[in-house]
Structures are given as structure tokens and as C-alpha cells.
């Protein structure tokens, strides 16, 4: 059953989340950091229920891309037993310019 899959975050994904949190903390406030973490939690809940609910990634073959905020996307891959969050990135970066909009 799809809801039984665990969600794992790669080292890169964790690093990117920490970088975004630090940027939000420096540029905005703890309120925005909290809102960002809420978005990630909502994303996890959704992909557990609907693991293939987001579009296939163009840049990351075999993965899916979820736009969780106009500025932030999460790339993940689904297997029979788990969901791995591969990376998190800013949609305004060079990667999004490469055709995954």
C-alpha cells in the first residue's frame, strides 16, 4: 500500500533544506522558516498517500518533481518500499532555467 512507504531524505536534500532555512532566517524571520518546514511536512504527507502524484522530472531521470512553493521544488524517487527525497532546489536557480518549469 502506498501509505506504508517511509520517506528518506538524502544528504544533499538535508543540506539544501538547511541552506534554505538559513537564508530565510537571515533574510526574513523564524516565521518564514516555520512556514517552510510546514510545507515540507505537508509534502511528505502527500507523497506518502500519492507517491506518483507529481510530474516526472526532466532533469532527474526516474524521479518526480513537486513544486511546494513558487520558489521551491523537491525532487524525489519512488520504489516499492520507500520514497527518497533526492534534492530540494530554488526554482529561480539555473536548474529551473534548464527546462523544468
Secondary structure, 3 states (H helix, E strand, C coil): CHHHCEEEECHHHHHHHHHHHHHHHHHCCHHHHHHHHHHHHHHHHHHHHCCCCCEECCCCCCCEEEEEECCEEEEEEECCCEEEEEEEEECCCHHHHCCCC
